[in-house]
């Protein structure tokens, strides 16, 4: 076995400790609520990845090389593929343990189907929030907690968590960037990861207390605080945030927006008290502009369709879509196609880079917008004139500016192609009562790691539809490139073995 493969297996072994520790920490929840039938599933979910992780790490540490970007990309893709598979164990086993009981709800019984268990786990760890649970309120407390815990860990990332707990290494930045992060807020990657988690923890605790003060019971405030800050969107109620009072719904909106703001800005805001940090760069300026303009247009569409702008629902759903949180207060299936398409666009764009959101990210939208402006300016230049490339107050040379635009354009192209492929696959399933705009909405929600749904995601969705959305959630969480690199590597191996 070559050192390249050993490096990947070593790092995967390291990251498998995360679901093991998560499962171990979930056992007290089973004891607290008297759900003793859930203890063994979590024990198994702890032991299996712990043993495999230890074996991989110990066997392949010797002979492994320093992690390069190619290792990190493949490691990240495999990590985010394997960890959710492990996360499906509690769903499968709890459903099997309760299957014989006459009072067991259909919501729980549906998780005997491995596709449903895998779907829920992938949605959780990728902090997407699409759910095949018919009625979330009927899930055991242990599974409600597990769904929220997966989203909370997945919001920042398994790899970032591991880096925050390890000693600094020369290859930490490659792993850090493989989850779609670039900027540091400290001198080292490890210190950056730790500060991210402290900020995340502070905001999560703050959200929980705010929800409780607004009127949520403690258990619901805990779960919604975790799901909200991770921009995940799982709820412990059947209609998400819809059955809560207007006060609670209003209190949830700031949490969704906070999750869409990058951690470097949060760090400057918390440590230096600079409110100006919230609009100090182009992508955050774009965030506030899109929030305001999107609410106005969505309210206009709702007024045209319903005769009322539905202001609270409009503000809530736009913040949920652009912040890729996935909470909802109303059945979006009944909204107009224009409103659904506008929300689809918000889910595709997403919030700022360096936050917990999914989507294309606002920094790339800024790069493409700047690129269009720069292109038009270059055309109009006279022969003796030169042009400055300026971004966030910094002057870039032409090579650097071109590189940023090309990177954004490539990812944008991949986003469009993959989204179209997914829509075509879902359309072949002959889904009843769903229009093209509905299918596009659901596909964008999965690829953007959002979680808003018009009803297509359900236990009755054919396995091919579930597989398509699972792949979308996986690719969307990693921003597509690592998954394509993994597919390319597998394809070369297959062709090479023929």
C-alpha positions in Angstrom: 0.0 0.0 0.0 1.4 3.4 -1.0 1.9 6.3 1.4 -0.8 8.3 -0.4 -3.5 5.7 0.6 -2.0 5.3 4.1 -2.4 9.1 4.7 -6.1 9.0 3.7 -6.9 6.0 5.8 -5.0 7.4 8.8 -6.9 10.7 8.7 -10.3 8.9 8.2 -9.4 6.8 11.3 -8.9 10.0 13.3 -12.2 11.5 12.2 -14.2 8.3 13.0 -13.7 9.1 16.7 -16.2 12.0 16.3 -19.4 9.9 15.9 -18.1 7.5 18.5 -17.8 10.3 21.1 -21.1 11.8 20.0 -22.9 8.5 20.5 -21.3 8.1 24.0 -22.4 11.6 25.0 -26.0 10.7 23.8 -26.4 7.8 26.3 -27.2 10.1 29.2 -30.1 11.5 27.2 -31.5 7.9 27.0 -31.1 7.5 30.7 -32.7 10.9 31.5 -35.8 10.2 29.5 -36.0 6.5 30.5 -35.5 5.3 26.9 -33.5 2.3 27.8 -34.2 0.6 24.5 -32.0 3.3 22.9 -28.9 2.6 25.0 -27.7 -0.4 23.0 -28.0 1.3 19.6 -25.9 4.2 20.9 -23.4 1.9 22.5 -23.0 0.1 19.2 -22.8 3.4 17.3 -20.0 4.3 19.7 -18.0 1.0 19.6 -18.0 0.4 15.9 -16.4 3.7 14.7 -14.1 3.7 17.8 -12.6 0.3 17.0 -12.3 1.0 13.2 -10.9 4.5 13.8 -8.3 3.2 16.3 -7.3 0.4 13.9 -7.0 2.7 10.9 -5.1 5.4 12.8 -2.6 3.0 14.4 -2.1 0.8 11.4 -1.4 3.5 8.9 0.2 6.3 10.9 3.6 4.8 10.2 4.4 5.2 6.5 1.9 8.0 5.9 3.0 11.2 4.4 2.2 14.8 5.2 -1.3 15.7 4.2 -1.5 17.5 0.9 -4.5 19.2 -0.7 -5.3 16.1 -2.8 -5.3 13.9 0.3 -7.4 16.4 2.2 -10.1 16.6 -0.5 -10.5 12.8 -0.8 -10.4 12.5 3.0 -13.1 15.1 3.5 -15.3 13.4 0.8 -14.9 10.0 2.4 -15.3 11.3 5.9 -18.6 13.0 5.1 -19.7 9.8 3.4 -18.8 7.4 6.2 -19.8 9.4 9.2 -23.5 9.7 8.3 -23.6 6.0 7.5 -22.6 5.4 11.1 -25.0 8.1 12.3 -27.9 6.0 10.7 -27.3 3.2 13.3 -29.4 4.6 16.1 -32.4 5.3 13.7 -32.3 1.7 12.4 -31.8 0.0 15.7 -34.3 2.0 17.7 -37.0 1.5 15.1 -36.2 -2.3 15.1 -36.3 -2.4 18.9 -39.7 -0.7 19.0 -41.3 -2.5 16.0 -43.0 -5.1 18.1 -44.7 -2.6 20.4 -48.3 -2.0 19.3 -48.2 1.7 20.3 -45.1 2.5 18.1 -45.9 5.2 15.6 -45.5 5.0 11.9 -42.9 7.8 12.1 -40.6 5.5 14.1 -41.4 2.3 12.1 -40.4 4.0 8.8 -36.8 4.1 10.0 -36.7 0.3 9.7 -36.1 1.1 6.1 -32.3 1.7 5.7 -32.9 4.4 3.1 -34.9 6.5 5.5 -32.3 6.0 8.3 -29.5 7.0 5.9 -31.4 10.0 4.6 -32.0 11.4 8.1 -28.4 10.9 9.1 -27.0 12.5 5.9 -29.4 15.4 6.4 -28.3 15.8 10.0 -24.5 15.7 9.6 -24.6 17.9 6.5 -26.8 20.3 8.5 -29.4 20.2 5.7 -32.7 19.6 7.6 -34.7 17.7 5.0 -36.5 15.0 7.0 -38.4 11.8 6.2 -39.9 11.8 9.8 -43.7 12.1 9.3 -44.2 13.6 12.8 -41.0 14.7 14.5 -42.9 15.1 17.8 -43.5 11.3 17.9 -39.8 10.5 17.8 -38.2 9.3 21.1 -36.3 12.1 22.9 -33.0 10.2 22.2 -33.6 10.4 18.4 -34.8 14.0 18.6 -31.5 14.8 20.4 -29.5 12.8 17.9 -30.9 14.7 15.0 -30.1 18.1 16.6 -26.7 16.9 17.8 -25.7 15.7 14.3 -26.7 19.1 12.8 -24.9 21.0 15.6 -21.6 19.1 15.0 -22.1 19.1 11.2 -22.8 22.9 11.1 -19.1 23.7 11.8 -17.7 20.4 10.6 -16.3 17.2 11.8 -12.8 18.0 10.5 -12.8 21.5 12.2 -13.8 19.8 15.5 -11.0 17.3 15.3 -8.4 20.0 14.4 -9.6 22.1 17.4 -8.8 19.1 19.7 -5.4 18.1 18.3 -1.9 19.5 18.5 -1.0 21.8 15.6 0.5 20.1 12.6 1.9 21.4 9.3 -0.9 19.8 7.4 -3.9 21.1 9.4 -4.6 23.9 7.0 -5.2 21.5 4.1 -7.8 19.6 6.2 -9.3 22.9 7.4 -9.7 24.2 3.8 -11.1 20.9 2.5 -14.4 21.7 4.4 -14.7 25.0 2.4 -13.0 27.3 4.9 -10.1 29.7 4.1 -9.8 32.6 6.5 -8.1 32.3 9.9 -9.0 34.3 13.0 -5.9 33.3 14.9 -2.2 32.7 14.2 -2.7 28.9 13.7 -5.4 26.7 12.2 -5.9 25.0 15.5 -6.4 28.2 17.4 -8.8 29.4 14.7 -10.8 26.2 15.0 -11.0 26.6 18.8 -12.2 30.2 18.5 -14.8 29.1 16.0 -16.1 26.5 18.4 -16.2 29.0 21.3 -18.1 31.5 19.2 -20.5 28.8 18.1 -21.0 27.6 21.6 -21.7 31.1 23.0 -24.2 31.9 20.3 -25.9 28.5 20.7 -26.3 29.0 24.4 -27.6 32.5 23.8 -30.1 31.2 21.3 -31.4 28.6 23.7 -32.0 31.1 26.4 -33.6 33.6 24.1 -36.0 30.9 22.8 -36.8 29.9 26.4 -37.5 33.5 27.4 -39.7 33.9 24.3 -41.9 31.0 25.5 -40.4 27.7 24.2 -40.1 24.8 26.7 -36.6 24.0 27.7 -36.3 20.8 25.6 -37.6 22.4 22.5 -35.4 25.5 23.1 -32.3 23.3 23.3 -33.0 21.4 20.1 -34.1 24.5 18.1 -31.1 26.5 19.4 -28.7 23.8 18.2 -30.5 23.4 14.9 -30.8 27.1 14.4 -27.2 28.1 15.0 -26.0 25.2 12.7 -28.4 26.5 10.1 -29.7 22.9 10.0 -33.5 23.2 10.5 -34.5 19.9 12.2 -37.4 20.6 14.6 -39.0 18.6 17.3 -42.5 19.8 16.3 -44.5 18.4 13.3 -44.8 21.8 11.6 -41.3 23.2 12.5 -41.8 26.7 14.0 -45.3 27.1 12.5 -47.3 26.3 15.7 -45.4 28.7 17.9 -46.5 32.2 18.8 -45.5 35.2 16.7 -43.1 36.2 19.5 -41.2 32.9 19.2 -41.2 33.0 15.4 -39.8 36.5 15.5 -37.1 35.4 18.1 -35.9 32.7 15.7 -35.2 35.1 12.8 -32.1 36.7 14.3 -30.6 33.2 15.0 -31.0 32.2 11.4 -29.3 35.5 10.3 -26.5 35.2 12.8 -25.8 31.7 11.4 -25.3 33.3 7.9 -22.6 35.7 9.1 -19.0 34.6 8.9 -17.0 33.6 12.0 -14.3 36.2 11.4 -16.9 38.9 11.6 -18.4 37.4 14.7 -14.9 37.3 16.2 -14.3 41.0 15.6 -17.8 41.9 16.8 -17.4 39.9 20.1 -13.8 40.8 20.9 -13.7 44.4 19.7 -17.4 45.4 19.8 -17.3 46.8 16.3 -20.8 46.8 14.8 -19.2 48.1 11.6 -17.7 44.6 11.1 -21.2 43.5 10.0 -20.9 45.4 6.8 -17.1 45.9 6.5 -16.7 43.7 3.4 -18.5 43.1 0.1 -20.1 39.8 0.9 -21.7 41.1 4.1 -22.9 44.2 2.3 -24.4 41.9 -0.2 -26.0 39.8 2.6 -27.9 42.9 4.0 -28.8 44.1 0.5 -30.3 40.7 -0.4 -32.1 40.3 2.9 -33.9 43.7 2.4 -34.6 43.4 -1.3 -35.6 39.7 -1.1 -38.1 40.4 1.7 -39.6 43.3 -0.4 -40.0 41.2 -3.6 -41.3 38.1 -1.7 -43.8 40.3 0.1 -44.9 41.7 -3.2 -45.4 38.2 -4.7 -47.4 37.1 -1.7 -49.5 40.2 -1.8 -50.2 39.5 -5.5 -51.1 35.9 -4.8 -52.8 36.0 -1.4 -53.9 39.6 -1.2 -51.6 40.1 1.8 -47.8 40.4 2.1 -47.8 37.9 5.0 -45.0 39.9 6.5 -44.0 37.6 9.3 -44.0 34.5 7.2 -42.3 36.4 4.4 -39.4 37.7 6.6 -39.1 34.3 8.3 -39.0 32.2 5.1 -36.6 34.6 3.3 -34.2 34.6 6.2 -34.5 30.8 6.4 -33.8 30.3 2.7 -31.0 32.8 2.3 -29.4 31.7 5.6 -30.0 28.0 4.5 -31.5 27.2 7.9 -34.6 25.3 6.8 -37.0 26.3 9.6 -40.5 27.1 8.3 -43.7 28.6 9.6 -46.1 27.8 6.7 -46.7 25.2 4.1 -44.7 26.4 1.1 -46.5 24.1 -1.3 -49.4 26.5 -1.3 -47.2 29.5 -2.3 -47.1 30.8 -5.8 -44.5 29.6 -8.3 -43.0 33.0 -8.4 -42.5 33.0 -4.6 -41.0 29.4 -4.7 -38.6 30.3 -7.5 -37.4 33.4 -5.6 -36.8 31.2 -2.5 -35.0 28.7 -4.7 -32.7 31.5 -5.9 -32.0 32.4 -2.2 -31.2 28.7 -1.4 -28.8 28.5 -4.3 -27.0 31.7 -3.3 -26.8 31.0 0.5 -25.1 33.2 3.1 -21.5 34.3 3.6 -18.4 32.2 3.3 -16.9 31.2 6.6 -20.2 30.7 8.3 -22.3 27.6 8.9 -24.5 28.1 5.7 -24.6 26.1 2.5 -25.2 27.3 -1.0 -23.0 28.9 -3.5 -21.9 31.6 -1.0 -22.1 35.3 -1.3 -18.3 35.8 -1.7 -18.4 33.9 -5.0 -21.5 35.9 -6.2 -19.5 39.1 -5.4 -16.5 37.7 -7.4 -18.7 37.0 -10.4 -20.4 40.4 -10.2 -17.0 42.2 -9.9 -15.8 40.1 -12.8 -18.6 41.3 -15.0 -18.0 44.9 -14.1 -14.2 44.5 -14.6 -14.9 42.9 -18.0 -17.0 45.9 -19.2 -14.5 48.4 -17.9 -11.6 46.6 -19.7 -13.6 46.8 -23.0 -14.0 50.6 -22.6 -10.3 51.2 -21.7 -8.2 53.3 -24.0 -4.9 52.0 -25.1 -2.8 54.1 -22.7 -5.1 53.4 -19.7 -4.7 50.7 -17.0 -7.2 49.3 -14.6 -7.2 48.5 -10.8 -8.9 45.4 -9.5 -10.2 46.3 -6.1 -12.0 44.0 -3.7 -12.9 44.8 0.0 -10.6 47.8 -0.2 -7.6 45.8 -1.4 -6.0 46.1 -4.8 -5.5 42.8 -6.6 -3.2 42.1 -9.4 -4.8 40.8 -12.6 -3.6 37.2 -12.1 -5.2 37.0 -8.6 -8.4 38.7 -9.7 -8.7 36.3 -12.7 -8.0 33.3 -10.4 -10.8 34.3 -8.0 -13.3 34.8 -10.8 -12.4 31.6 -12.5 -12.8 29.6 -9.3 -16.2 31.1 -8.7 -17.2 30.6 -12.3 -16.2 26.9 -12.3 -18.1 26.2 -9.1 -21.1 28.1 -10.4 -21.1 26.1 -13.6 -20.9 22.8 -11.7 -23.7 23.9 -9.4 -26.0 24.6 -12.4 -25.1 21.3 -14.2 -25.5 19.1 -11.1 -28.8 20.9 -10.2 -30.2 20.2 -13.7 -29.2 16.6 -13.5 -30.9 16.2 -10.2 -34.1 17.8 -11.4 -34.2 15.5 -14.4 -33.8 12.5 -12.2 -36.5 13.6 -9.8 -38.9 14.4 -12.7 -38.5 10.8 -14.0 -40.0 9.5 -10.7 -43.4 10.8 -11.9 -44.1 12.6 -8.6 -47.8 13.4 -8.3 -49.1 16.9 -7.7 -45.6 18.5 -8.0 -44.7 21.0 -10.7 -41.3 21.8 -12.2 -40.8 24.7 -9.8 -41.5 22.3 -6.8 -38.9 19.8 -8.0 -36.4 22.6 -8.6 -37.1 23.9 -5.1 -36.5 20.5 -3.5 -33.3 19.8 -5.4 -31.9 23.3 -4.6 -32.8 22.8 -1.0 -30.8 19.6 -0.8 -27.8 20.8 -2.8 -27.8 24.1 -0.8 -27.9 22.3 2.5 -31.1 24.2 3.4 -33.9 21.8 4.4 -37.0 23.7 3.2 -39.4 21.4 1.5 -42.6 21.5 -0.5 -43.4 17.9 0.5 -41.4 15.9 -2.0 -39.1 14.6 0.7 -41.1 11.9 2.5 -40.8 8.2 3.5 -42.7 7.3 0.3 -40.2 9.0 -2.0 -38.7 6.2 -4.2 -35.2 5.0 -3.3 -33.7 6.7 -6.4 -35.1 10.0 -5.3 -33.7 9.6 -1.8 -30.3 8.6 -3.2 -30.3 11.7 -5.4 -31.0 14.0 -2.6 -28.5 12.2 -0.3 -25.8 12.8 -3.0 -26.9 16.4 -3.3 -26.6 16.9 0.5 -23.2 15.3 0.5 -21.9 17.3 -2.4 -23.4 20.5 -1.2 -21.8 20.3 2.2 -18.4 19.9 0.6 -19.0 22.4 -2.1 -18.9 19.7 -4.9 -15.1 19.7 -5.7 -13.9 17.1 -3.2 -16.7 14.7 -4.2 -15.8 15.1 -7.9 -12.1 14.5 -7.1 -13.1 11.3 -5.2 -15.2 10.1 -8.2 -12.3 10.9 -10.5 -9.9 8.9 -8.4 -12.3 5.9 -8.2 -12.9 6.1 -11.9 -9.1 6.0 -12.6 -8.7 3.0 -10.3 -11.5 1.1 -12.0 -10.2 1.8 -15.5 -6.6 1.0 -14.4 -7.7 -2.4 -13.1 -9.4 -3.4 -16.3 
